Structure formats: C-alpha cells, structure tokens
Amino acid sequence: APGTVLVVRAATPRLGGLLAGASAVITDLGSATGHFAAVARDLRLPTIVDTGLATRTLVEGAVVTVDDVLEIVISHE
C-alpha cells in the first residue's frame, strides 16, 4: 500500500515482488551494493540496509521517516 515501509531481516529474491508496493525499504542485514538494494534504488525507493536492528525496534504500523541520504530512520511513536 502507498506509504508502506518494507522492513525485513534480510533481502531475498522472493521479496522482490513486494518492492513495487513499498514506499521505502529497511533491512537488518545486507549490502548497499547488493542486488536487492540496487533494485530498490532503481525503483527510486529510499533504502537503508544493514541496520542490524530494524525488525526488532520498529513496531508494525508505526509511522516512520526514512532518510536514505543521512541513513536514518525516525519513528514517530
């Protein structure tokens, strides 16, 4: 859905189909130069990878701001 941020532990090929419906992507693991991150950037999605903790700290349904230039995620709980 529009405004949905995809937050996953690790990017896998089967998650590729979810990118079209996302407005941003955050992963716990991965590489900024990896295939998943490259595809997300090609879709012009703000993308932050290798946070190490996003799936443990972000609550489902929370409103967040994703700034991929500064590589920060702000939770507006």
Disulfide bonds with the S-S distance in Angstrom:
none
